[in-house]
Amino acid sequence: MDVLSVGGTVSVNAHGLDFRAGSLSSTIRSLRVMTADGVVHRVSPDVEPELFEAVVGGYGLFGVVLDVELELVDSEMYRLRSRTIEHRDLPEVFAAQVAGDDAVRLTYTHLSTAPGSLLQEAIVYTYERTGTDEEVPPLRERASDRTSRLVFNLARTGDLGQRVKWGAQKHVLPRVRGCLESRNEALREMEACMVARNQAMYESLGFLRNRLPQYTDVLHEYFLPHEQIVPFLDELRAQLGEHDAQLLSASIRSVHREDVVLDYAQGERFSVVLYLSQEVSEAGNEDMASLTRALVASSLELGGTFYLPYQQHYTREQVAQAYPRLEEFVATKRRYDPGLRFQNSFWVRYGPQPEERP
Ligand SMILES: Cc1cc2nc3c(=O)[nH]c(=O)nc-3n(C[C@H](O)[C@H](O)[C@H](O)COP(=O)(O)OP(=O)(O)OC[C@H]3O[C@@H](n4cnc5c(N)ncnc54)[C@H](O)[C@@H]3O)c2cc1C
């Protein structure tokens, strides 16, 4: 189940494990977009930059993205390493052992969702160049996907399941990962887990399938200055204690400022991705709305922002605070689409209201 389209991914300016490249926008050479008047523009950071910076991360409000030319890099073999740390050490570990180590090319961090260590213990994964000439195998379905699905779904079964899940993430998953044995003698002796870059970035979303119809899963994402990650996680832990929503998974990645109008990063940021489960009911919706608004308020207070693709429980004031170029976004929209041909719920809720329109 791979459900994300090229046009949708460009229109949210998606990001992933490559903290050095940053989000998708920095790897787009050019794209073609058909605007409301039927004209096809080929835009790039140098050609019609105003339209380019609005379309990328622009939620489809400027036209239809037809195709995209991306900057590509070769796949290469990495050694996968994991370290279990305390959450408060994350900024230091990231600076010294991740960003500060040029061999590290990809990274992400899993936070504990188990009672006892909730959001206080973390596993930092790094994918490192080894300097050896390892052969890159073709992309394959991972044998470990089934185990990952099983481990992930343990989180749905309550406290005991959460404890077993965190234990498995620390101790079992490292052993069943689809590692390849190195051809290099020294690396083989270290029992190095070798993974191709393409393989590391390939994620089938099938393991997220939820078979319980009375519950649904909801994503959140917040972007925090590095020095504010610990207070944010502490506030998140407190908020979870006051809400019914269950945290199934929490992870951290890293992004930086991009030249797009609705830039969510605006600087070096840790991104906190939450995968939550809520009851399908009025009460479940209300609980999720209140949790979202509280977490958005906390991230804004700490100088952070939040990601826009997910449920729209945040307020207009919160969007305006997180995205200081929102007015420019609206002005560019009016210039390219004066008849408002392209609309969506983001525009209707957070764009100018009827009484504010000229
Ligand atoms: C399980 C899951 C995991 C995710 N993981 C990540 C992640 O790791 N990193 C990340 O950054 N995001 C992540 N996301 C968010 C994801 O990138 C966005 O939801 C993205 O929009 C999905 O693409 P889509 O094709 O479903 O777009 P849609 O949801 O269909 O559309 C998103 C927006 O793009 C617009 N759009 C779609 N196609 C076009 C087009 N051709 N031209 C112009 N506008 C268009 C739509 O109007 C809409 O505003 C995840 C989402 C899910 C559900």
The ligand as an ORCA input file, in Angstrom:
! r2SCAN-3c Opt
* xyz 0 1
  C       0.658      7.154      6.609
  C       1.201      8.464      6.177
  C       2.555      8.725      6.347
  C       3.079      9.962      5.976
  N       4.402     10.182      6.131
  C       4.909     11.377      5.777
  C       6.301     11.642      5.885
  O       7.066     10.774      6.273
  N       6.753     12.872      5.552
  C       5.909     13.844      5.101
  O       6.366     14.940      4.815
  N       4.603     13.630      4.969
  C       4.090     12.426      5.299
  N       2.758     12.198      5.160
  C       1.920     13.276      4.641
  C       1.839     13.148      3.136
  O       3.032     13.572      2.552
  C       0.707     14.021      2.665
  O      -0.483     13.513      3.238
  C       0.606     14.051      1.142
  O      -0.339     15.020      0.800
  C       0.140     12.778      0.605
  O       0.040     12.792     -0.795
  P      -1.357     12.474     -1.470
  O      -1.058     12.038     -2.856
  O      -2.160     11.576     -0.592
  O      -1.952     13.923     -1.489
  P      -3.451     14.396     -1.214
  O      -3.743     14.216      0.230
  O      -4.334     13.830     -2.235
  O      -3.254     15.944     -1.491
  C      -2.498     16.756     -0.650
  C      -2.556     18.165     -1.190
  O      -1.900     18.211     -2.444
  C      -2.787     18.693     -3.444
  N      -2.507     17.967     -4.693
  C      -2.558     16.623     -4.905
  N      -2.176     16.339     -6.174
  C      -1.890     17.534     -6.777
  C      -1.438     17.904     -8.076
  N      -1.179     17.023     -9.039
  N      -1.269     19.222     -8.322
  C      -1.493     20.154     -7.374
  N      -1.893     19.858     -6.119
  C      -2.088     18.566     -5.827
  C      -4.195     18.446     -2.912
  O      -5.087     19.388     -3.444
  C      -4.003     18.633     -1.420
  O      -4.064     19.987     -1.049
  C       2.218     10.959      5.475
  C       0.860     10.705      5.306
  C       0.357      9.461      5.650
  C      -1.103      9.204      5.445
*
